[in-house]
């Protein structure tokens, strides 16, 4: 599971239920060194290409991406603080 752009993975989504408890996560590649992904099988898939937001939008600031992602999650999950 994840989000792909031009055939490359840009975000990962995870959900696991163990002993009646849910564990979940979200990872979004913003602006990082992707070299380590070439030495492993990302998500268990050999040859899976990885990408990041900075390859599609520059300049990019983590704080802005974080705020915009949070706003969208709050909106679409109907969350109220």
C-alpha positions in Angstrom: 0.0 0.0 0.0 1.2 3.4 -0.8 1.0 6.4 -3.1 2.9 6.3 -6.4 3.9 9.1 -8.8 5.1 8.1 -12.3 5.5 4.5 -11.1 7.7 5.4 -8.1 6.6 5.2 -4.5 6.4 8.6 -2.7 4.4 7.6 0.4 3.7 4.5 2.5 0.6 3.7 4.5 0.5 1.0 7.1 -2.1 -0.7 9.3 -1.8 -3.6 11.6 -4.1 -5.1 14.2 -2.4 -7.2 16.9 -4.1 -8.4 20.1 -7.0 -6.2 19.5 -4.9 -3.0 19.1 -4.4 -1.1 15.9 -1.1 0.2 14.8 -0.9 2.6 11.9 1.5 4.9 10.1 2.1 7.2 7.3 5.4 8.1 5.7 5.8 10.8 3.0 9.1 11.3 1.3 9.7 15.1 1.2 13.4 15.9 0.7 15.8 13.2 1.7 18.7 11.0 0.5 17.0 8.1 -1.4 20.3 6.2 -1.9 19.7 3.8 1.0 16.5 2.5 -0.8 18.6 1.3 -3.7 20.5 -1.1 -1.3 17.3 -2.8 -0.1 14.0 -4.1 -1.4 11.7 -1.3 -0.3 8.5 -2.7 1.1 9.7 -6.1 0.1 9.7 -5.4 -3.6 12.9 -5.8 -5.5 13.6 -2.9 -7.8 10.8 -0.7 -6.4 11.6 2.9 -7.4 11.3 5.5 -4.7 10.7 9.3 -5.2 10.1 12.4 -3.2 8.2 15.7 -3.3 11.4 17.7 -3.9 11.7 16.0 -7.3 8.4 17.5 -8.4 8.2 20.8 -6.5 11.0 23.1 -5.6 11.8 24.8 -3.4 10.1 22.8 -0.8 9.9 23.3 3.0 9.1 20.5 5.4 7.1 22.8 7.7 4.8 23.8 4.9 4.3 20.2 3.7 3.7 19.1 7.3 1.1 21.8 7.8 -0.7 21.1 4.5 -0.7 17.3 5.1 -2.1 17.8 8.6 -4.9 20.1 7.4 -5.9 17.6 4.7 -5.9 14.7 7.2 -8.0 16.6 9.7 -10.5 17.6 7.0 -10.9 14.2 5.3 -10.9 12.2 8.5 -13.5 14.6 10.0 -11.3 15.2 13.0 -12.1 17.8 15.6 -9.6 18.9 18.3 
